[in-house]
Amino acid sequence: MRGKEMINYLSTRDTAASPTEYSFEDAVLTGLAPDGGLLLPDVRTIPQFGTGDLPSLKDIAHLASDYPTLYALIVTQFARPSFSKDELQNLAESAFSDQNFPDTNGNPVPVEEVIKNVFVQNLSLGPTAAFKDMALQPLGRMMEELLARRDRKLTILGATSGDTGSAAEAALKGLANVNLFMLSPKDGMSPFQRAQMGMLSGGNIINISVNGDFDACQDLVKEIVGMDEFKDIGAVNSINWGRIVSQIPYYVSGYFQAVGENIGEVVDFIVPSGNFGNALAGFYAKQMGLPIGNIVVATNENDVLNTFFETGKYKRPPGRAQITTSPSMDITKASNLERLLYYLFAQDSTRSTQFLQQFSSTGQVDIQDFGRTTEDLRAIGFASSRATSQQSSETIKTVYDITDGTIILDPHTAVGMHAALAGPRDRKAIVLETALPVKFEATIQDALGMVPQRPPRFANLEQHSPDDAFMSIEPVAEELAKIIRRFRS
Ligand SMILES: *Cc1c(COP(=O)(O)O)cnc(C)c1O
């Protein structure tokens, strides 16, 4: 692989003539850059697969048990000099161990064919049954290692409407140098998700239930990190580059599992999307030279991304996000789009910043007014789709029927599968599975008239969660600030 000695990380909002260069370590340990931007690699330093690389990667990807090796090979290209390949290999072996990914026979990211040319890649076989484990498990280990080297402690503040909370807590639980404060809305999470978080409360994991909705939780995070006293707070949502980079390897593995010996065959990926972190990782895989045709950004009724990729218009919908059966995709603003815009405008941060400013002041902005077209979006590989809760539910049923009951999709994955089954397919498509259906029993009950069988490790989950697992606050920043101060002192 052709990579540089060191990748330069830049901030999407740095408009200086010679922008500040950040390291991988900065990109993992800081939430936002000091100017409020997101850190990302300088496009000129993105590593490229050479012609000889794909066959040797194939050998590794085909050795299913070698996902940690594949992970280390790819991520080290972005992580030098903070991490060597051997360090990442050790870290990945622990993150993707049999203990963390039980019942996977050594391949934590298996691909299955649903019907001819349509595949699903399972990414939720980890500790919390959501694909977020794929990135958070290694990220927690990276953070701990970097902090231990510098004898530093890190406070992390996050907000969750479901899967981020438990995946981050499972990854950071018990770490000596990290405290995690996780905000969640009082109502809205499934009982399964709430119990998962409740079980992890205690020690360095502080669960806080906010008397408000998810937007209120996110507003609180913004307010706190905007305070001088808390400007060193870190993040575990997908504004953290460590999340994005850790999602590239499974695209590579999925690709080789789907094409077999036919290296070079072009494959589409269909990605159930919310904050646009997962799909962005696919964009990097394609930029590196993996033969991906389209990255299809699949949305539910909260379709700001679908509108953007279809029309070039980025529009804030009136009011709050609609409530759907795929709650992890119920967003009105996709944070990671900022990273894509930066590349779309050829790293001209003045233009991408103006674009975002117009969005925040007027709620509507069009790439055509900034010298770009929807063809430009196609040219870098993006397509999009939309499915309603009704269509997601019908897709769960269809896939259940055509696979004789062997595959039960979760409602998020079904939003992606809807796009895969919508028209004739002349090339292979891989739908990324983002959660196990057991997390959404009520929706599966509605679609199939029964609930999916729980893996034994989740049996009776709800009974284990202590009642006092969550602290409760009103959506007032000072209440939260007090709690954080108390734990930090
Ligand atoms: C987080 C999540 C998504 C959205 O992923 P993004 O990277 O934010 O686009 C989709 N489905 C499930 C189940 C999730 O937990």
PDBQT file of the ligand as one rigid body, heavy atoms in Angstrom, charges set to zero:
ROOT
HETATM    1  C1  LIG A 501     -25.761   4.640  14.303  1.00  0.00    +0.000 C 
HETATM    2  C2  LIG A 501     -26.692   3.796  13.535  1.00  0.00    +0.000 A 
HETATM    3  C3  LIG A 501     -27.018   4.084  12.184  1.00  0.00    +0.000 A 
HETATM    4  C4  LIG A 501     -26.492   5.320  11.472  1.00  0.00    +0.000 C 
HETATM    5  O1  LIG A 501     -25.102   5.287  11.228  1.00  0.00    +0.000 OA
HETATM    6  P1  LIG A 501     -24.327   6.627  10.817  1.00  0.00    +0.000 P 
HETATM    7  O2  LIG A 501     -22.902   6.241  10.819  1.00  0.00    +0.000 OA
HETATM    8  O3  LIG A 501     -24.649   7.639  11.889  1.00  0.00    +0.000 OA
HETATM    9  O4  LIG A 501     -24.836   7.058   9.493  1.00  0.00    +0.000 OA
HETATM   10  C5  LIG A 501     -27.854   3.216  11.513  1.00  0.00    +0.000 A 
HETATM   11  N1  LIG A 501     -28.378   2.137  12.115  1.00  0.00    +0.000 NA
HETATM   12  C6  LIG A 501     -28.103   1.832  13.405  1.00  0.00    +0.000 A 
HETATM   13  C7  LIG A 501     -28.738   0.627  14.012  1.00  0.00    +0.000 C 
HETATM   14  C8  LIG A 501     -27.251   2.637  14.157  1.00  0.00    +0.000 A 
HETATM   15  O5  LIG A 501     -26.989   2.333  15.437  1.00  0.00    +0.000 OA
ENDROOT
TORSDOF 0
